[in-house]
Structure formats: structure tokens, C-alpha cells
């Protein structure tokens, strides 16, 4: 079903609203335009003929072309000849805010030039008819904005005082015969491009939201049914355990084996009723977090919606951020960092930005910068921008333009994470479908084409969500790009050998034998000997690479360190399902890791020397201390760590970004 299928219902809503407000003149005008509209006729034909569904895209192009003609006719045949300053300015303001703003940033000069030409054509019409009052009204309304945006208007502010402007060299070209026709043709062509690049209006997208809501409701019902089935199974197992505890063990050894599997605690004795009935004691609560020492903080508010992602460039001189408002921003910190560069830009993507990543690798220096800060690393010239349903966009930060707009796999349209290799011209993409199935694809960063996929295998049996490949929350390369780690929503941390494209080992972040907690963030340690992971439960775990290997079987070796930061992350006692996503950034100097949180502060976990100091247990906080980094008025949604300084970058649901310098 396309947005065009919702046109009749949307038209009915507009008619209902106009009638309710008593706008009868507007209702008559709306009905007259709708009857003559190609979009209305295309929709009616589609309802009458099922075969017309195959031509839905062609109908949309025809309808948008008709809309371009109508807008151009309204400007050049009605408003400009009538010298209606208000109508012309209102139309241009609407186009500027709702259509031109959604175009690529490279179209900005063309948008400004088109608007300038239309306003100058209005001035020419007014002067030819001796209506200097119209020119005065235009400058009174728009003069301040025009003067601020361009120096080209300074000469035009004096046009009313020139005796014969059509003979003046500054204005002669605009009074020439045929210039107005050229402006009209250019306007029509440019509007066609703008309308093609603009998504359907919000009123026509309500059907998509309704389908998405229906899918979520179906998933909730399925989960509820599964929960009921599991509860019934649990009650049956408990009844059987009670019968065995009453003396039936010798009569049925198979039931004893079943109970032993259901209660996988090492010290449980199946012939002891008290042992079966009593679960192990819960772990002690994590200790309270203490504030980290912050020596300076820089806060920016570039975006109009929650921050989804933020990353330092490989040399640490620039920052890229992305937001749910559909924009990505490149900016240079002014106070917390050194050597600012004039590379600031705003990239309008039209879809929710989910991940930004600087394209690196292949320069020979990046491998060392993964471990120690290397000031000789060349500034990255490309920014990778992954969106929800809008593909992958590549922004050249020096030329300030989009160089690649890749659609990706239509079966996995959502980009959840993108990571560049520190040594090779490749990058890894974690993508997902609307049904929350995931995929990992390796891309060539020179041709910006997918090369091959890495197989995670089906979701684990302990996953909250059944079926399909797991959704990948986070990716990380090691220092020499030989290994890639992936964190998935079924609780697994998977380590790939990129030469063989096979799984080396799998660690279960959530624990074997129960419903897993989603692994949502990870990174390699500064000495490249272990992997850190964090889940939706706010627990940080360290996995040794020295014990990795032996195939991709489940479970793997136990963690060498466990630090419980759930209280500081605001997730203690909450359902740590896939909906809670805690992000992680590793300090390149090895002091610890930074985490996002469901609180107004980020979290810094200082890791004591050596893994395993109390880490093998159930999250009692051994092997590290937990601290908070304040700086936001809403949840902290993303974190990153400067490649050479003790500076933590955070983004929040309060639309703000913060750079906090820590005293470590």
C-alpha cells in the first residue's frame, strides 16, 4: 500500500475539518481543486482497476508534476501579476520550510538563487506598472532577511530611486524580454526535483503508523501467549519437583534428569527437597556511584530532537552528531579541544539518523591511534551517515557535499551501527529489518559497495525474541582489523575472524540457562587483550581474548571481570529487554569505559588493574568503581571517548551534546 492509497481518506478529513470550522468558501475551493487534480483521478482509477496498482509510482510522479505546475501557475499567473506581496512571500516561505529544507545541502545555493529571482521578478512587475509602494512593502517585510543572507540585494534597495532602471547596467538583464519566462521554467523544473525528494505529507503517512502499531500489537500478543505457555510449563515443572521431593525419585530417574536440567545450579541436590525448593540467594545490590571529577564542560545544542549518535573524528579535531530530527552535524569543539577547523556543516537526511562514523583506515597511522593517541593521523575527509529506512549517505567534510547515497539492502533498510576499519579501506554495517532481524555486511570504503556478509546464525534459545537472525546493537574492530566483535539482542557477544569470515568464539553476556539480557555495547580494551561488553541491565563484563577460540559454540569462557553499574545507569530492577540500550565507549588509555544511561548523567566505570578481581561472580561490582558524569537534562543516549584526551562526548534526549573533561 502506497501513500497515494490514503488520499481519499485524507481528503475526507480535510473536508470534515473545514466544515466543522465553517470555512465554506475554502471547502468549495478545495472541492474544485480536488476534482481537477491528477492525483485524485489517479487514485480513483486505481480503485476501479486493480491492475493500476503496478503503476503507483508513475501515478505519484504524474501527481507531483501536476502539483509543480499548479504552484508555478499560482505564482506566475496569479500572485506576481496581481503584485500580491503577501501571497508570494508566504508561498516562498512554505517552500523554503517544508520542501527546500529536505533537499541535500548542495542544493542550498540553487534554492537561494531561485527565491532571489522570483522576488526580483515581482519588483520588475511593480516598477513597470509604477507601483513603488509594492517594492516598499516587499522590502519592509523581507528586507532585513534578504540583506542578512546576501550582499547581492544591496544595489536593489536603491532601485526605486533610479530614474530608468531598465537602462541601468545593474538591472538591465532583469528587465530584458524573456527573462521572466526563463525564471518560470527554472522554477517549474526545480520544484519538480524538490517535490520528488520530499516524502509524502504527514497526513498521508498515518497508514504507515497504523500498520506499524498493528505489528507491535501482534508482537505483544504473541509475547503474551508465549509468556502464558512458559508459565504453565514452569508450574508443571514445579509440581513434578514437589512429587520427586516427596519420595518419587527412585521410581522415575528420567524426571530427576529433567529437574536437574531445569535447575542448573551446581550445588543443588535433586534428592533434597529443601535444596530444590530454595533458589540461590540474590546478589547484593551494587554500591552507589560517586561523581567523577569534571574539570571543564562544553555544551552545544545543534539539533531540534533527541541525539541518537555522536563520534569524535580519528584525530579528535572534529565531532559528528546525528539526531532523530533527520539531520547530521559536523562541528569543531571550541573550548575543550585544540586546533579548531572550519569544517562545520549541517546535513539534511530526511530520515532519522541512527549512526555516524568517520571513514578511516588504510593510512598506516590509524592502527596506532586505536591504542595510543597519534597527532599525525590525517583528518578524516568522509563521514558515513546511517539512517532508519533511508540508506547510507557519505558526506565529504572538506568539499561539504554528499558524494555517495547508497540504498543498501532493501530487506534490512535500517542502519543500527557502522564502524570503520582502522587499517583497511573497509567498514562494517549492522543493519536490521522492520521485524528486528539483523545482518552484518562488510563494505568497501573506496567504492562504497557491500562486499560480503558475516553470519551470526539464528537467535539463541534464551533470546527474548524468537526466530530469524539477531539484531546487532554494536560493532567494534580490533587495532589491526583482523577481528570484529558484535553485540546482539539475544545476549551474545560474537567474535569474528575477518580473514576466514568465521566465528572464533561466542560469549553469552546475559548468562546461560535463562532469558538473556541484550548485549548493547562493546569495545576492545586498550591493550587489545580483551573485549568489554555492556547489556541492557547496565552490567559491564570483560572477556579475555587469550581464552577465545575453539569454534563458535555457545557460552564460551566465563567473564574475567564483572562490574554492576545498573543503579548508576538507571536500569536497576527494570526489565532489561531489548528496549533498553546502553551504549559504551572505551578509554584508549585504558582507564575505563563510559556508558550511556536512563538518567541525566553519563556513567564512567573505572577499571582496576587486572581482570577478575571479584569479576567471576554475579555482578557484585568487583574489579571496578562506578562514577557519574553530569551534564544533561534528559536521558543520556550516546557516548564516545576522545582518541587522546580524557574527554567524554555525550548526547542526550534533551537535544544537547556535552564535552566533559575528566580528571583521571
Secondary structure, 3 states (H helix, E strand, C coil): CCHHHHHHHHHHHHHHHHHHHCCHHHHHHHHHHHHCCHHHHHHHHHHHCHHHHHHHHHHHHHHHHHHHHHHHHHHHHHHCCCCCHHHHHHHHHHHHHHCHHHCCHHHHHHHHHHHHHHHHHHHHHHHHCCCHHHHHHHHHHHHHHHHHHCHHHCHHHHHHHCCCHHHCCCCHHHHCCCHHHHHHHHHHHHHHHHHHHCCCCHHHCHHHHHHHHHHHHHHHHHHHHHHHHHHHHHHHHHHHHHHHHHHHCCCCHHHHHHHHHHCCCCCCCCCCHHHHHCCCCCCCCCCCCEECCEEEEEEECCCCCCEEEEEECCCCCCEEEEECCCEEEEECCCCCCCCCCCCCEEEECCCCEEEEEECCCCCCCHHHHCCCCCCCCCCCCEEEEEEECCCEEEEECCCCEEEEEECCCCCCCEEEEEEECCCCCEEEEEEECCCCCEEEEEEECCCCEEEEEECCCECCCCCCCCCCECCEEEEEECCCCCEEEEEECCCEEEEEECCCCEEEEEEECCCCCCCCCCEEEEEECCCCCEEEEEECCCEEEEEEHHHCCCCCCCCCCCCCEEEECHHHHCCCCCCCCCCCCCCEEECCCCCEEEECECCCEEEEEEECCCCCCCCCCCCCCCCEEEEEEECCCCCEEEEEECCCCCEEEEEECCCCEEEEEECC
